[in-house]
Amino acid sequence: MTRCRTYRLLVLCLLLLLLPAGATAQGKPHSAKKAGIMSACLPGLGQIYNGKWWKTPIVYAGFGGIGYLAYNNYSNYKLYLTAYEISTGDLPEGVTPSEQAIQLSESYMSSQLQTYKESYRRDFELYCIVLAAWYGLNIVDAIVDGHLYTYDVSDDLSLHLDPMIPTSPQPLFKPAIPPAGLSISLNF
């Protein structure tokens, strides 16, 4: 029952945050700062505010993938840490090792277990940094899209290449090959 109330409250808060987004078309300026704050509070919300709702699943897929890799490396780190502590005899009192940790401690030498443990720890920390960078990239993307929200890209952007024969007065002597050129015009 309380879980349902929490979800309803969350949906209500999101709707209240998104209502001003509809008002931007009625004259209020679109705010890049608001988009950044929204993405900082709830990743992907700034993209929805900017009208780029299709980016939200990409944001959450990134969080899910990087989060899974971080969790997997942390779990392996804890497993190899326990196996290392078993093999060196440093297992704290009251800690019950898993069967897998006991098997690892019997299969590998202490130096190998330490290498694996440190490798998983390093990878876990790296994925935590990548996760923080992904979070920052989500915010930066919302702010940049917020600034470019009113940027007008008209249909008249074009580049024309046309052949050109100059129509200048004839010189005293006539060349064997008439002069020709290329005219380039850029419309924006």
N, C-alpha and C positions, 0 to 999 in steps of 0.2 A: 504494500500500500504506500509506504513512504518512498519507495523507488519510483513508483508511478508519479507521485507528486513532484519528485525531483526532476523527472524528465519533462513534465508539463511546465515547470518553472523555467527550465533551461530553454525549451521551445519558445515560451513567452518572451524571455529576455532576448533571444535571437530575433524574434519578430519585431520587437521594439527597436532593436539596433538597426534592422533593415528598413523600417518604415521611412526614416529620413532619406534613404537612398532613392525611394520613389519620388520624394519631394524635390530632388535635384533637377528633375526634368521640368519642374514648375517654376524655376527661377533661382533657387538656391544654388550657389556654386558647389561643384564637386570638390571634395577635400581629400587630397593625397595623405594628409596627416591622419585623418579619420580612418582611411583605408589601412594605413600602417599600424595604427593602434588596434584596429579590429583584428588584423592578422596576428598581432602580438598576443592578444587575448585568446583568440581561438584560431589556430592556423587554418587558412582557407577562407575565412570570413571576409577578409579584405578583397580577395579575388571575386567573391560573390558580390560585394558592394560595388566593385568596379564593372560588373557585368561580365566578367570572365569566369563564369561558374564552371566551365569545363576544366579549369586548372585545379579545382579543389580535389578531385580524385587523384590527380597526379601528386599533389602535396601529401595526401594521406598514404598513397602507395609508397612514396619515399620514406615517410616516417615509419611505416610498417616494415619495409624491407631493411632499413638501417637498424631499426629497433630490434628486429629478429636477429640480425647478425650480432648486435651487441649482447643480447641476452644469451645467445648460443655460446659466444666466446666466454661470457662470464660464468655460465654453467660449467663449461669445460675447465675453466680456471679453478673454480672451487673443487671440482672433482680431482684434478691433478694436484692441487694443494693438499687435499686430504691424503691422497696416495703418497705424496712426498713426505708428509708428516708421519705416516705409518712407517715408511721405509727408513726414516731417520730416527724414529722413536720419539718424536716431538709432538705426538697427538695429544691435545689437551684432554684432561679428565672430563668425563661425562659426555664426550662426543662419540656417537656411534657411527662408524664408517659404513658406507654402503658396500654391497657385494662387489660392485664394479670398481670401487676404489681399492678394495683389498686385492682384486685380481690384477689391477694395474701395478700395485706396489710389488706384487710377486713377479710380474712379467718384465718390468724395467728396472734398471739401476737408478739410484738416487740422482745421479747427474743427468740422466735422460729425463727423469720426471721433473727435475728443476728446469731444464731447458723447455720442455713442453708447457710447464706452468707459466714461465716468464713469457713465452710466445703468446699464449692465450691472454695473459694480462695485458701485454702490449697491444694486441689486436682489439681487446675490449676498450681500452683507453682511446685507441684510434677511432673506433666506431662511435664513441661518445663525442669526440671532437667533430666527426663528420655529421652526426646528428645535430649538434649545435649549429654547424655551418648551414645545414639544410633549413633549420628553423630561421636563421638569419636571412637566408636566400628567399624564403617565403615572405618575409617582411619587406625586403628590398623590392621584390617583384610587385607586391601590392602598392608600394609607394611609387614606383616607376609607372605602373599602369594608371595610378591615380593622377599623376602629372600628365600623362598622355591621353587622359580620358576625353578631353576636348580638342585634341590635336586633329586638325582637319586634313584628311588626305583626299583631295578632290579627284574626280575622274579625268581631269584635264592634264594630268601629268603625262607628258609625252616627249619623245625625242624623234625628230623627223630628219632624215637624210635625203636630200634631193640633189639631182645633178644640176649644174649651173653653167650657163654659157654667158659670160659678161657681155653686156650691151654698151660698151664704151665706144667713143668715136674711133674710127679706123686710123691706124697709124699711117705714116707716109709709105711705108712698104708693107705689103701683106705677107704674114707668115704662111708657110706651107701647111701647117696644122693649126686650125683655129683653137684659141685658148678655151680650156674647159676646166671645171672645178667641181667641188662638192660643197653644197650648202647644208649646214647643220643648224637646226633651230630647236631650242629647248623651251617648252611651255610649262609653267608651274604656277 
